Amino acid sequence: MTIKKHKVGILTTHDEINYGAFLQAYALQKAISGLGYECLIINYKGFKHWILEYWYVLRAVNPIYFIRKLFKVFAFRRDQSKASLTSFSFSKKSINRYGFETIVLGSDEIWNFKNCIGEVFIPAHYGIGVTAKKIISYAPSFGSIGKNEQIPNDIKNSLNGLDAISVRDLNSKIIIDQIADKKAEIVVDPTLLIDFTGDEVKPAISRYILVYIAGKIPDDLIKQTIEFSRKNNLKLISVGYRNKWCNSNCIAVSPFEWIGYVKNADYVLTNMFHGTIFSVKYRRSLCIVLSEYRMNKLGYLVNEILGINDFVFSKDRTLETIFSGRPNYSEVETRLSQKRESSLQYLKTAIDG
């Protein structure tokens, strides 16, 4: 007799042109499937959000940069086709037709209602208008939403009705503990749950510092990075985002190509959450730049999950000092192994009930 598998759907920001957004969804699907469940990523997006997302991604005054970003979209679509998805729909009602026994909300900044394009928030990401026997969360974040900010009542009411809640940082846990009857559990990002061996695409270059930076970083750090690269005969390769002070800007890079750039880098300079995670996964020498916007999630990851605060750039800690060593990855892995085990146990218990 064939035993029907428990059917799980993941509702998240899986198809944004963002490395972390895709890789967390891909990893969560693999982790849930690895636990023995049938799992699909729910291919849903609000129409207005879909239109504006492409507008923000593709807007560029420089036509050459526009073409590079367009090719980046094509590169992402190639890798995104490797995940198992439902049919695409702009309608929330389509989610409920699949008869998922469990829907998992997460594991990105899906609860940051101030960071959503085109909408104050995306209701389905809070479970609003979505039906299943169980609706749980795995490692979402409120991002830059602080613990003292006012949370809209419809968000409060929906999150309070979830069957199990987990988040990926302390700030998000505090918010949930304030607005919901259930206490939130802190779990690791799903990219820390699986092995990406075999997915990576090795770049054609070698001897480089990978620069994975979005937004502005201190001018002094840029100067130190350029000096360090020249002194050590290393190229400065910016991947995914344009940083004009680098030797090369590789924009049209797919997620699995991006992983390959991280894996094969001599050093990594990043201010990004998943830039830090994958640098640690591949045991790279890295320098982390903390910004106010990402402090809630990246600061907690660096200090509490990974324990690598010594590799954060500051006025008292130069780039060369940071790059002269690397984290004690044996200790990092010891910290992660326990958190990984408890995170998988949360998933299994929450799905099984």
C-alpha positions as CSV (number, residue, x, y, z in Angstrom):
1,M,0.0,0.0,0.0
2,T,1.3,3.5,-0.9
3,I,1.3,5.9,2.0
4,K,0.4,9.4,0.9
5,K,3.0,12.0,2.0
6,H,2.1,15.0,4.1
7,K,1.7,17.9,1.6
8,V,3.6,21.1,2.5
9,G,3.6,24.5,0.8
10,I,6.1,27.3,1.3
11,L,4.9,30.8,1.0
12,T,7.8,33.3,0.7
13,T,9.6,35.7,-1.5
14,H,11.1,33.0,-3.7
15,D,11.4,34.8,-7.1
16,E,12.8,38.2,-6.3
17,I,16.0,39.0,-8.1
18,N,17.9,38.6,-4.9
19,Y,20.4,35.8,-4.0
20,G,19.2,35.3,-0.4
21,A,15.5,35.4,-1.3
22,F,15.9,32.5,-3.8
23,L,18.4,30.5,-1.9
24,Q,16.5,30.5,1.4
25,A,13.4,29.2,-0.4
26,Y,15.4,26.6,-2.3
27,A,17.1,25.5,0.9
28,L,13.8,25.3,2.9
29,Q,12.2,23.2,0.3
30,K,15.2,20.8,0.3
31,A,15.2,20.7,4.1
32,I,11.4,19.9,4.3
33,S,11.7,17.3,1.5
34,G,14.6,15.8,3.3
35,L,12.4,15.2,6.4
36,G,10.1,13.1,4.2
37,Y,7.3,15.5,3.2
38,E,6.0,16.4,-0.3
39,C,6.9,20.1,-0.6
40,L,6.2,22.8,-3.2
41,I,7.0,26.5,-3.2
42,I,3.8,28.4,-3.7
43,N,4.3,30.5,-6.9
44,Y,2.1,33.5,-5.9
45,K,2.6,37.2,-6.2
46,G,0.3,40.2,-6.1
47,F,0.0,41.9,-9.5
48,K,1.0,45.4,-8.4
49,H,3.9,44.0,-6.4
50,W,5.0,42.0,-9.5
51,I,5.0,45.0,-11.8
52,L,6.8,47.3,-9.3
53,E,9.4,44.7,-8.5
54,Y,10.6,44.5,-12.1
55,W,10.5,48.3,-12.3
56,Y,12.8,48.6,-9.3
57,V,15.1,45.9,-10.5
58,L,15.4,47.1,-14.1
59,R,15.4,50.9,-13.7
60,A,18.7,52.3,-14.8
61,V,19.8,55.5,-16.6
62,N,22.8,53.8,-18.2
63,P,21.6,51.5,-21.0
64,I,24.6,49.2,-20.6
65,Y,23.7,48.7,-16.9
66,F,20.1,48.1,-17.9
67,I,21.1,45.3,-20.2
68,R,23.3,43.7,-17.5
69,K,20.4,43.8,-15.1
70,L,18.1,42.3,-17.7
71,F,20.5,39.4,-18.2
72,K,20.6,39.1,-14.4
73,V,16.9,38.5,-14.5
74,F,17.3,35.7,-17.2
75,A,20.1,34.2,-15.1
76,F,17.9,34.0,-12.0
77,R,15.0,32.5,-13.9
78,R,17.4,29.7,-15.1
79,D,18.2,28.7,-11.5
80,Q,14.8,29.3,-10.2
81,S,13.5,26.7,-12.6
82,K,15.4,24.1,-10.5
83,A,13.0,24.5,-7.6
84,S,9.6,22.7,-7.5
85,L,6.8,25.3,-7.7
86,T,3.1,25.4,-8.1
87,S,1.6,27.2,-11.1
88,F,2.1,30.9,-11.1
89,S,-0.9,33.0,-10.0
90,F,-1.7,36.6,-8.9
91,S,-4.7,35.3,-6.9
92,K,-4.5,34.3,-3.2
93,K,-7.5,32.0,-3.9
94,S,-5.2,29.8,-6.0
95,I,-3.1,29.0,-2.9
96,N,-6.1,27.3,-1.3
97,R,-6.8,25.0,-4.3
98,Y,-3.8,22.9,-3.7
99,G,-5.1,21.4,-0.5
100,F,-1.8,21.8,1.5
101,E,-2.0,20.2,4.9
102,T,0.7,22.6,6.2
103,I,1.7,26.0,4.8
104,V,5.1,27.4,6.0
105,L,5.6,31.2,6.0
106,G,9.2,32.2,5.7
107,S,12.2,32.4,5.7
108,D,13.0,35.9,4.5
109,E,12.1,39.5,5.6
110,I,8.5,38.7,4.7
111,W,7.2,40.4,7.9
112,N,8.9,43.7,7.2
113,F,5.8,45.6,6.1
114,K,7.9,48.8,5.6
115,N,10.1,47.0,3.0
116,C,7.4,45.7,0.7
117,I,7.2,47.0,-2.9
118,G,3.9,48.5,-3.9
119,E,1.9,47.4,-0.9
120,V,2.0,48.3,2.8
121,F,2.3,44.6,3.4
122,I,1.6,41.4,1.5
123,P,-1.4,39.8,3.4
124,A,-0.7,36.2,2.4
125,H,2.8,36.4,4.0
126,Y,1.1,36.7,7.4
127,G,-1.4,33.9,6.6
128,I,-4.2,36.4,5.9
129,G,-6.7,34.8,3.4
130,V,-4.7,31.5,3.3
131,T,-6.2,28.2,4.4
132,A,-4.6,24.9,5.4
133,K,-4.9,22.4,8.3
134,K,-1.9,24.1,9.8
135,I,-0.1,27.4,9.1
136,I,3.3,27.8,10.7
137,S,6.3,30.0,10.2
138,Y,10.0,29.1,9.7
139,A,12.6,31.8,10.3
140,P,10.9,34.9,8.9
141,S,12.1,38.3,10.0
142,F,10.6,41.7,10.7
143,G,13.8,43.2,9.4
144,S,14.2,46.9,10.2
145,I,10.8,47.0,12.1
146,G,11.7,47.7,15.7
147,K,10.2,46.2,18.8
148,N,8.6,49.5,19.8
149,E,6.9,50.2,16.5
150,Q,3.1,49.8,16.0
151,I,2.1,46.6,14.4
152,P,-1.1,46.8,12.3
153,N,-4.1,45.0,13.9
154,D,-4.7,42.7,11.0
155,I,-1.1,41.5,11.1
156,K,-1.3,41.0,14.9
157,N,-4.6,39.0,14.6
158,S,-3.3,36.7,11.8
159,L,0.1,36.0,13.4
160,N,-1.6,35.3,16.7
161,G,-3.6,32.6,14.9
162,L,-0.6,30.6,13.6
163,D,-0.2,27.1,14.8
164,A,3.5,27.4,15.5
165,I,5.9,30.4,15.2
166,S,9.6,30.6,14.7
167,V,11.8,33.5,13.6
168,R,15.4,34.0,12.8
169,D,16.5,36.9,15.1
170,L,15.9,38.2,18.6
171,N,14.1,41.4,17.5
172,S,11.5,39.4,15.6
173,K,11.0,37.1,18.6
174,I,10.4,40.1,20.9
175,I,7.8,41.5,18.5
176,I,6.0,38.1,18.3
177,D,6.1,37.7,22.1
178,Q,4.5,41.1,22.5
179,I,1.7,40.6,20.0
180,A,0.9,36.9,20.1
181,D,-0.2,34.4,22.7
182,K,2.4,31.9,21.6
183,K,6.1,32.4,22.2
184,A,8.4,32.4,19.1
185,E,11.3,30.0,18.8
186,I,14.5,31.3,17.2
187,V,15.8,29.0,14.4
188,V,18.6,29.2,11.9
189,D,18.2,30.4,8.3
190,P,17.3,27.4,6.0
191,T,20.5,27.9,4.0
192,L,22.3,26.7,7.1
193,L,20.3,23.5,7.1
194,I,21.4,22.0,3.8
195,D,24.6,21.2,1.9
196,F,24.9,23.1,-1.5
197,T,27.7,20.8,-2.8
198,G,27.1,20.2,-6.5
199,D,25.0,23.3,-6.9
200,E,27.9,25.7,-7.1
201,V,29.2,27.0,-10.5
202,K,32.9,27.7,-10.4
203,P,33.9,31.1,-11.8
204,A,36.5,31.5,-14.6
205,I,38.6,33.8,-12.5
206,S,40.9,33.3,-9.5
207,R,42.8,35.4,-6.9
208,Y,40.1,37.9,-6.0
209,I,38.3,39.6,-3.1
210,L,34.6,39.1,-3.5
211,V,32.7,42.3,-2.8
212,Y,29.1,41.6,-2.0
213,I,27.9,45.0,-1.0
214,A,24.5,46.7,-1.4
215,G,24.4,50.4,-0.6
216,K,27.0,52.7,0.9
217,I,29.9,51.7,3.1
218,P,32.5,54.0,4.7
219,D,34.9,55.7,2.3
220,D,37.8,54.7,4.6
221,L,36.9,51.0,4.2
222,I,36.8,51.4,0.4
223,K,40.3,52.9,0.5
224,Q,41.6,50.2,2.8
225,T,40.1,47.5,0.5
226,I,41.7,48.9,-2.6
227,E,45.1,49.2,-0.9
228,F,44.9,45.6,0.4
229,S,44.0,44.3,-3.0
230,R,46.9,46.0,-4.7
231,K,49.3,45.0,-2.0
232,N,48.3,41.3,-2.3
233,N,47.8,41.3,-6.1
234,L,44.1,40.5,-5.8
235,K,41.3,41.6,-8.1
236,L,38.2,43.3,-6.6
237,I,35.2,41.6,-8.0
238,S,31.7,43.0,-7.2
239,V,29.0,40.4,-7.8
240,G,25.3,41.2,-8.1
241,Y,25.6,44.9,-7.3
242,R,27.6,47.6,-9.0
243,N,30.4,49.1,-6.9
244,K,32.3,51.4,-9.2
245,W,35.5,51.3,-7.1
246,C,36.0,47.5,-7.9
247,N,38.0,46.2,-10.8
248,S,35.1,44.3,-12.2
249,N,31.3,44.3,-11.7
250,C,29.6,41.0,-12.5
251,I,25.9,41.8,-12.5
252,A,24.3,39.0,-14.6
253,V,25.2,36.3,-12.2
254,S,22.8,33.5,-11.2
255,P,22.3,32.3,-7.6
256,F,24.4,29.1,-8.1
257,E,27.1,31.1,-9.9
258,W,27.1,33.5,-7.0
259,I,27.7,30.6,-4.6
260,G,30.6,29.6,-6.7
261,Y,32.1,33.1,-6.4
262,V,31.8,32.9,-2.6
263,K,33.3,29.4,-2.4
264,N,36.4,30.3,-4.5
265,A,37.1,33.8,-3.1
266,D,40.3,34.5,-1.3
267,Y,38.5,37.0,0.9
268,V,34.9,38.3,1.1
269,L,33.8,41.8,2.0
270,T,30.0,41.9,2.6
271,N,27.3,43.9,4.4
272,M,24.6,41.2,3.5
273,F,23.0,38.5,5.6
274,H,23.4,35.7,3.1
275,G,26.8,37.0,2.1
276,T,27.9,36.3,5.7
277,I,26.2,32.9,5.8
278,F,27.7,31.6,2.7
279,S,31.2,32.9,3.6
280,V,30.9,30.9,6.8
281,K,29.6,27.8,5.0
282,Y,32.7,27.9,2.8
283,R,35.0,28.9,5.6
284,R,36.2,32.1,3.9
285,S,38.3,34.9,5.4
286,L,35.7,37.7,5.6
287,C,35.0,41.2,6.7
288,I,31.5,42.1,7.7
289,V,30.0,45.6,7.5
290,L,27.1,46.2,9.8
291,S,24.5,48.9,8.8
292,E,21.7,50.2,10.9
293,Y,19.1,48.8,8.4
294,R,20.4,45.2,8.7
295,M,21.4,45.4,12.4
296,N,18.4,43.5,13.7
297,K,19.0,40.4,11.6
298,L,22.7,40.5,10.6
299,G,23.9,41.7,14.0
300,Y,22.1,38.8,15.8
301,L,23.4,36.3,13.2
302,V,27.0,37.5,13.7
303,N,27.0,37.8,17.5
304,E,24.6,35.1,18.7
305,I,24.3,32.4,16.0
306,L,27.9,32.4,14.5
307,G,29.9,34.1,17.3
308,I,32.2,36.0,14.8
309,N,31.9,39.6,16.0
310,D,35.7,40.0,15.7
311,F,35.3,40.0,11.9
312,V,33.1,43.1,11.9
313,F,34.7,46.2,10.5
314,S,35.0,49.2,12.9
315,K,37.2,52.3,13.5
316,D,39.3,50.2,15.9
317,R,39.6,47.2,13.6
318,T,41.2,47.7,10.2
319,L,40.4,45.6,7.1
320,E,44.0,44.2,7.1
321,T,43.7,43.2,10.7
322,I,40.4,41.4,10.0
323,F,41.7,39.7,6.8
324,S,44.9,38.5,8.6
325,G,42.9,35.8,10.3
326,R,39.7,33.9,9.8
327,P,37.0,32.7,12.2
328,N,37.6,29.5,14.2
329,Y,35.3,27.5,12.0
330,S,35.5,24.4,14.2
331,E,33.9,26.4,17.0
332,V,31.4,28.0,14.6
333,E,30.4,24.5,13.4
334,T,30.0,23.3,17.0
335,R,27.6,26.3,17.7
336,L,25.7,25.6,14.4
337,S,25.3,21.9,14.8
338,Q,23.1,22.2,17.9
339,K,21.1,25.0,16.4
340,R,20.7,23.1,13.2
341,E,19.4,20.1,15.0
342,S,16.9,22.0,17.1
343,S,15.7,23.9,14.0
344,L,15.0,20.7,12.1
345,Q,13.3,19.3,15.1
346,Y,11.1,22.5,15.3
347,L,10.2,22.0,11.6
348,K,9.2,18.3,12.0
349,T,7.2,18.9,15.2
350,A,5.4,22.0,13.8
351,I,4.5,20.1,10.6
352,D,3.5,16.9,12.3
353,G,1.7,18.6,15.1
